[in-house]
Amino acid sequence: MSTSGFYSEEEVLATVGRLDRPRLVRFLRAEVIRPADAEGRQVYRQVDVARIELLCDLCDDFDLGDEALTMVMGLIDQLHGTRGDLAALMRALGDEPDEVRGRVMQRLRG
């Protein structure tokens, strides 16, 4: 990784052992990886590298096609977003008085 905090394509290929150029191209065409643009070249962030590693796991373990990869990653993205929303809700609820928190907990319990 360069000092800018971004990875070049070559650095990503060297970092992710199970990744080769055809597989990276496949991920890019399926739009399950979207590198950033830095001065006219594609660069990858640490989160992109983690996502590529997950994609390699999915391909190796489950032999998913492009459509399935897109669907699975879309579901993972939705779940990640929901998790963030829930964490924000819990922080907001934590700032509320005990009475409000108690009413919310009663409603959640049904």
Backbone bond lengths (Angstrom), bond angles and torsions (degrees), N, CA, C in turn:
res aa  C-N    CA-C-N  psi(-1)  N-CA   C-N-CA  omega(-1)  CA-C   N-CA-C  phi
1 M - - - 1.455 - - 1.518 107.60 -
2 S 1.307 114.83 137.06 1.460 119.07 -179.46 1.522 110.16 -76.75
3 T 1.304 116.38 172.50 1.454 121.06 -179.89 1.520 112.07 -67.45
4 S 1.329 118.31 -14.88 1.465 121.35 179.53 1.524 111.70 -77.73
5 G 1.321 117.59 -9.85 1.460 120.49 -177.59 1.515 113.09 87.59
6 F 1.313 116.76 4.40 1.456 121.98 179.48 1.517 110.31 -112.76
7 Y 1.314 115.10 153.70 1.454 122.04 176.15 1.524 109.28 -105.42
8 S 1.295 116.26 139.45 1.463 120.38 170.10 1.523 107.38 -79.72
9 E 1.312 116.97 170.03 1.463 120.40 177.10 1.524 110.31 -59.18
10 E 1.320 116.74 -42.97 1.468 120.32 -179.79 1.528 111.06 -63.17
11 E 1.328 116.99 -39.02 1.469 120.13 179.04 1.529 111.14 -67.07
12 V 1.328 116.77 -37.57 1.468 120.17 177.31 1.523 109.54 -64.52
13 L 1.310 117.06 -45.12 1.466 120.66 179.09 1.528 111.48 -61.08
14 A 1.323 117.20 -36.16 1.459 121.08 179.01 1.528 111.93 -76.17
15 T 1.328 117.13 -29.58 1.460 122.22 -176.08 1.524 112.84 -79.25
16 V 1.329 116.53 -41.13 1.466 121.04 -176.65 1.520 107.92 -97.07
17 G 1.319 116.00 103.91 1.460 121.87 -172.25 1.521 115.01 -57.18
18 R 1.327 117.43 -35.68 1.472 119.92 -176.41 1.522 113.11 -90.50
19 L 1.318 116.03 6.87 1.464 120.65 -177.74 1.520 110.05 -98.97
20 D 1.319 115.17 131.18 1.455 120.41 170.42 1.527 107.27 -123.48
21 R 1.311 115.82 171.22 1.467 119.65 -175.89 1.534 112.73 -59.42
22 P 1.344 120.15 -44.78 1.473 118.54 178.75 1.531 113.17 -59.74
23 R 1.319 116.90 -38.24 1.467 119.66 178.94 1.528 110.52 -67.97
24 L 1.326 117.47 -40.66 1.464 120.59 177.36 1.523 110.37 -61.95
25 V 1.327 116.47 -44.08 1.468 120.59 177.61 1.526 109.95 -60.09
26 R 1.314 116.50 -41.18 1.481 120.92 177.75 1.529 110.26 -58.87
27 F 1.333 117.87 -46.95 1.457 121.86 -179.91 1.529 111.29 -62.59
28 L 1.325 115.63 -39.63 1.469 119.52 179.04 1.527 110.84 -67.00
29 R 1.322 117.83 -43.44 1.470 121.17 179.31 1.517 111.68 -64.70
30 A 1.332 116.89 -35.91 1.463 121.38 178.22 1.534 111.32 -76.69
31 E 1.323 115.75 -7.71 1.466 123.76 179.58 1.521 112.95 60.06
32 V 1.330 116.16 33.23 1.457 120.36 174.19 1.525 110.62 -93.79
33 I 1.322 115.60 -8.06 1.464 123.78 171.75 1.523 106.42 -128.45
34 R 1.331 115.00 132.78 1.465 119.86 179.09 1.529 108.57 -132.43
35 P 1.316 116.40 91.52 1.466 118.42 -179.56 1.528 111.39 -65.49
36 A 1.308 114.60 157.81 1.466 120.84 176.58 1.530 108.73 -81.15
37 D 1.308 115.58 165.33 1.464 121.42 177.68 1.524 107.98 -109.69
38 A 1.303 116.41 123.82 1.464 121.43 177.82 1.520 108.49 -127.85
39 E 1.297 115.10 107.15 1.463 121.31 177.64 1.526 111.72 53.87
40 G 1.337 115.76 43.88 1.453 120.86 174.75 1.514 116.06 83.80
41 R 1.328 117.75 6.03 1.469 119.08 176.67 1.515 108.96 -128.75
42 Q 1.329 114.84 152.44 1.453 120.20 179.09 1.517 109.83 -78.57
43 V 1.332 115.37 133.81 1.460 121.30 176.09 1.524 108.23 -130.78
44 Y 1.308 115.11 154.89 1.453 122.04 -176.60 1.520 109.34 -117.75
45 R 1.333 116.19 140.25 1.462 122.27 177.20 1.530 108.58 -93.97
46 Q 1.317 116.14 170.37 1.458 120.73 178.06 1.532 110.43 -58.01
47 V 1.329 117.46 -38.38 1.467 120.49 179.38 1.529 110.82 -64.35
48 D 1.328 117.14 -33.12 1.469 120.36 176.40 1.526 110.52 -66.48
49 V 1.320 116.18 -40.09 1.466 120.36 179.22 1.530 109.66 -63.68
50 A 1.332 117.22 -43.60 1.465 120.38 177.72 1.526 110.67 -62.53
51 R 1.313 116.53 -39.98 1.468 121.08 179.08 1.532 110.53 -65.01
52 I 1.324 116.74 -40.53 1.466 121.15 178.21 1.526 110.01 -63.52
53 E 1.328 116.92 -40.69 1.467 119.69 177.58 1.527 110.69 -62.19
54 L 1.329 117.43 -41.72 1.461 120.79 176.70 1.527 110.75 -63.29
55 L 1.310 116.91 -42.97 1.461 120.61 178.26 1.527 111.32 -61.18
56 C 1.313 117.13 -40.93 1.470 120.49 176.96 1.524 110.05 -62.16
57 D 1.339 117.26 -42.59 1.465 120.85 176.56 1.524 110.76 -58.17
58 L 1.331 116.57 -47.33 1.461 120.72 -178.43 1.530 111.17 -62.56
59 C 1.311 115.91 -41.62 1.476 119.56 179.54 1.520 111.29 -66.90
60 D 1.329 116.66 -44.42 1.465 120.78 -176.83 1.527 112.31 -72.02
61 D 1.328 116.85 -40.70 1.459 120.76 -174.28 1.529 113.19 -84.13
62 F 1.336 116.74 -31.52 1.464 119.42 -172.87 1.523 114.02 -123.20
63 D 1.330 116.82 -3.11 1.465 121.01 177.94 1.528 111.80 51.29
64 L 1.338 116.06 49.35 1.462 121.14 -177.58 1.523 111.21 -78.83
65 G 1.314 116.23 139.18 1.456 122.06 173.41 1.521 110.15 -79.33
66 D 1.331 115.80 175.31 1.460 120.20 -176.11 1.524 112.87 -59.53
67 E 1.332 117.57 -43.98 1.463 120.14 -179.36 1.521 111.27 -63.71
68 A 1.323 116.29 -42.25 1.463 120.33 178.83 1.528 110.58 -66.12
69 L 1.338 117.22 -40.83 1.468 120.34 177.24 1.517 110.71 -59.50
70 T 1.335 116.02 -44.65 1.464 120.61 179.88 1.522 110.15 -61.37
71 M 1.328 116.96 -44.02 1.457 120.74 -179.29 1.534 111.06 -65.57
72 V 1.327 117.12 -47.65 1.465 120.96 -178.58 1.530 110.44 -62.07
73 M 1.323 117.22 -44.74 1.463 119.56 -179.52 1.531 110.89 -67.24
74 G 1.332 116.89 -34.71 1.463 119.59 175.48 1.521 111.18 -62.15
75 L 1.323 116.41 -41.94 1.470 120.77 178.13 1.525 111.00 -66.17
76 I 1.326 116.72 -41.10 1.464 120.26 177.53 1.530 110.10 -63.00
77 D 1.329 117.42 -41.95 1.470 120.85 177.80 1.523 111.05 -62.05
78 Q 1.337 116.92 -42.47 1.464 120.38 178.16 1.523 110.84 -62.85
79 L 1.318 116.08 -44.03 1.459 120.34 179.43 1.524 110.88 -62.59
80 H 1.308 116.35 -41.74 1.463 120.70 178.43 1.533 110.43 -62.39
81 G 1.332 116.59 -43.21 1.463 120.70 178.13 1.520 111.46 -63.37
82 T 1.324 116.70 -42.56 1.464 121.25 178.78 1.513 111.08 -63.59
83 R 1.315 115.48 -39.61 1.469 120.14 177.71 1.528 110.81 -60.80
84 G 1.327 116.18 -42.95 1.467 120.40 177.29 1.521 111.81 -64.16
85 D 1.331 116.40 -41.21 1.471 120.37 177.75 1.526 110.89 -62.47
86 L 1.327 116.15 -42.79 1.462 120.62 179.85 1.532 110.63 -64.34
87 A 1.304 117.57 -40.81 1.464 120.71 178.23 1.525 110.45 -63.10
88 A 1.337 117.30 -41.73 1.469 121.00 177.78 1.527 110.64 -64.27
89 L 1.326 116.51 -40.95 1.467 120.80 177.83 1.527 110.74 -62.46
90 M 1.325 116.66 -42.77 1.464 120.37 179.35 1.532 111.39 -64.97
91 R 1.321 117.24 -38.07 1.473 119.90 176.49 1.525 110.30 -64.68
92 A 1.335 116.61 -43.39 1.465 120.48 179.21 1.523 110.61 -64.45
93 L 1.312 116.86 -42.43 1.460 120.96 179.25 1.526 110.49 -64.60
94 G 1.312 116.79 -35.51 1.463 120.69 178.10 1.514 112.78 -63.28
95 D 1.327 117.54 -23.52 1.466 121.76 178.85 1.527 112.38 -84.80
96 E 1.306 117.25 -9.41 1.460 121.58 -178.43 1.530 110.83 -82.16
97 P 1.341 116.57 158.09 1.466 120.08 177.32 1.536 111.25 -63.48
98 D 1.322 115.82 158.28 1.466 121.76 -179.44 1.524 111.84 -53.39
99 E 1.327 116.52 -38.58 1.469 120.80 -178.47 1.531 111.03 -60.32
100 V 1.313 116.31 -44.38 1.467 120.71 179.89 1.528 110.07 -66.63
101 R 1.322 116.76 -46.44 1.465 120.05 178.97 1.528 111.16 -59.33
102 G 1.325 116.31 -40.02 1.456 120.87 178.69 1.518 111.98 -62.86
103 R 1.347 116.90 -42.96 1.469 120.10 178.57 1.515 111.22 -64.27
104 V 1.314 117.08 -40.47 1.464 120.32 179.34 1.517 110.07 -64.56
105 M 1.322 116.92 -43.20 1.473 119.72 179.40 1.531 111.18 -63.14
106 Q 1.324 117.61 -38.43 1.467 120.50 177.47 1.533 110.61 -63.03
107 R 1.322 116.51 -42.00 1.461 120.39 179.87 1.525 110.71 -65.80
108 L 1.321 117.19 -37.80 1.458 120.15 179.80 1.527 111.86 -67.52
109 R 1.307 115.74 -33.50 1.469 120.01 179.12 1.518 112.36 -75.48
110 G 1.316 116.33 -12.58 1.468 120.55 175.35 1.469 111.75 87.48
